[in-house]
Amino acid sequence: MMSVLINGRIKNKRKVEDFVYNTLFDLMPRLKRTVYVDVNIVTQCDNDYHALCHGDKEEVVIELARESNGVKFTHNEMMLNLAHELVHAKQFLRGELHPSLQTWCRQDYSKTPYRDTPWEKEAYLLEDKILTKHWK
């Protein structure tokens, strides 16, 4: 069971909600427990990030920005950013990524450059595939 809540203004909100459900069911087909996924649409994320995700095995919160550094994202760019964060959501919900953002599958990556961490590599690897499969 998955509870998805989209907060804030975004075009095609129902389609975005379906995108979240379909993506996470595809990434976690054997999920048997109840998890909560909140997607908050904001004007900007902290540090001008495109999006942010944090959570644990039961709940994930995603912040999805409409703009960064004063430049507005297209709707498709926002969905690509959301696809990336949904991979992180899967990682938190499956317990692969620790909420500290330093431990992956019980191994310490605190000294690894962020872009080289296994969770970022997986998210970048899958984001285009997710967008193609579940959005377009």
Protein Blocks (a to p, Z undefined) as FASTA:
>chain_A
ZZdddedjdehklmmmmmmmmmmmmmmmmbcbdcdddddddfbdghhiabdcdddfkbcc
ddddfbeehiacdfklmmmmmmmmmmmmmmmmnomacfklpagghiacklgcfklpmklm
mmmmmmmmmmmmmmZZ
